[in-house]
Amino acid sequence: MKRKLPKELEKASESIKADSIKPTNERIHQTRKYKVITPLFGGGIVARENDPSKLIRETSVRGQLRFWWRAMRSTGSLKDIYERENFIFGSGGNKAAQSKVSIAVKITSQGQSEDIFRIENRRLKPINEWSKIAYAAFALQPTTEELKTGGNVPLRKVRVGVE
């Protein structure tokens, strides 16, 4: 069963065939600008806390590129897919190979920090009941043990509008 793409993506997909890309020793440099429009959860030095010095890590971007490469370009046998993926993104183990993809992230807007949860009668409530961010940020919720203390429960924040 072939995946059905939206028409605008179908045209783009047809213009770039995996077989038409030839290996080259020349480095290709591309600059892209993205605005995060979906909830983004990143880790830092402290578990479940974003690292303010590195809101978006290069390794996370590479991981997303790898995921979407698999989703959009994974045709053929599993062995072929595995070999092509390892050629592009690198691999570990006995056949370790460096990634052909080098990524540098420059944050142009730190966005703003927002509360997503509140505590009411020792129960956790989202600040906005209809917020998609609160739903996606379930991993940031205080633990049951933290809520039982009733004291200073650490309420984590999310960053909105990161560019």
N, C-alpha and C positions, 0 to 999 in steps of 0.2 A: 504494500500500500504506500503510495507516494504522498508526502506531506503537501497540503494545500497552503500556499503562501498568499498573502494579500498581493494585489496586482502590482503595487509600487515596489514591493520586495521581489516579486517574481521577475520583473524587468532587470533589477539590479543583480539578482542571482544569475540570470542568463548571461549577463555581460561579463561575468567573472567565472570562468570554468576552472576548476581545480587543475585540470590537465593542461590548461593554457599557461599556467604560471611555471616559468622555467627557472631552475636554480641559477644564481649568479653570485659572484664574489663581491659585487657592489653593495654597499650599505644603503638601505632605503630609509630616509628620515621623514617622518610625518609628525606634524603638530596637530593635536586635536583639542577641542575645548568641549567639556561636558558640564552639564548642570545635573546634580543628583535630584531626581524627581520622585524617587521611591524611597521608602525607609532604608537607611543604611546602618548596619551595626558593625562596628569595628572594635577590635580589642586593643589593649595596650599593655603596659607593664602590670597594672592592677587588673585582675579578672573582672569582667563585666563593666569596665570603665574605658571610655575612649581616651586615647592618648592625644592630648591637645597639640602636641608637636608633630604628630603624624596622623591626621584624621583619615587619610586614605593611603594605604600602603601599596607600593609597586607590586608586591607579591599577590595582593588581593586582586589587583587589576589583571595581572597575568592569569590568575586562576579563573576569572570571569571570561577572559578571552579564550582560554582553553575550553571552558564549559560550552561557550557558544560555538566554537569551532566544531566540537563534537556534535552539537545539536544541528548545525547547518551543513557540515561537510562530511559527516560520517557515512560514506557509501563504500561498498565493497566488503571484502572479508574482514573479520576482526583483526587478523594479522596485518593486513594492509593499513587499516585505520591506526592500529597501534604504532606501526613503523612510521607513518606520516606524522602522527601526533608527536612522537618522540623526536623526529627530525626537526620539527618546527619549535616545539616547546621544551625540548631537552628531556633527559631521563636519568634515573638513578640505577643503582645495582651494578651488576657486572658489566653492563654496556652503557655506563654513564656517559652522557653527552650534554654539553652546555646548550642552553636555550638560544635559539636564533633571534628571539624577541627580547629587546632591551627596552625597559620602560622607566621613564622619569616622571614623577608626579609633582606638579606645582599647584598648590592651592591658591586661587586668586581671591576667594571669599571664604572666610571661616564660618559664615552663616551666623546664626544666633542660637544660644542654648535655651531650650524650653523644657519646662516640667511636663511630664506626661501622666504622672500618677499623684494621687493624694490619699491620705489616710483619714477615714471617717469611722469612728467607733471601732477602732482596731481592725478595720477591713480596708483592703486596698481598692480604690476606685480610680478609673481613668478621669483625668480632668475634663476631657471631652468624651462623652459616652459614644459618640459616632466616629471617633478618630481612628483612622487606619493605622496611624503611627503607634498608638497605644496597643493595638492588636499585634502589630509586627514586633513591638519591643517587649514581648512577653519575657524574654531572657533577662531584661533589666529589672523585673519586679523583685521586690524584697522577698527573701525566703520566709517560710512559715515561722521559723524560729525567730527571725528578726521582727516579724509582726507581733509575735506573742510578748516580746519584751515591753512593748507599749511606750518605750522611751524614744530616744533619738534614732529613728529608723532611717537608714540611708536611702533617700529617694534619688534615683539617678535621673539624669537629664539626657535629652537627645539634641543633636545639632540639626537645624533646619536651614536650608538654603545654601549648602556648601557648594562651591564652584571651584 
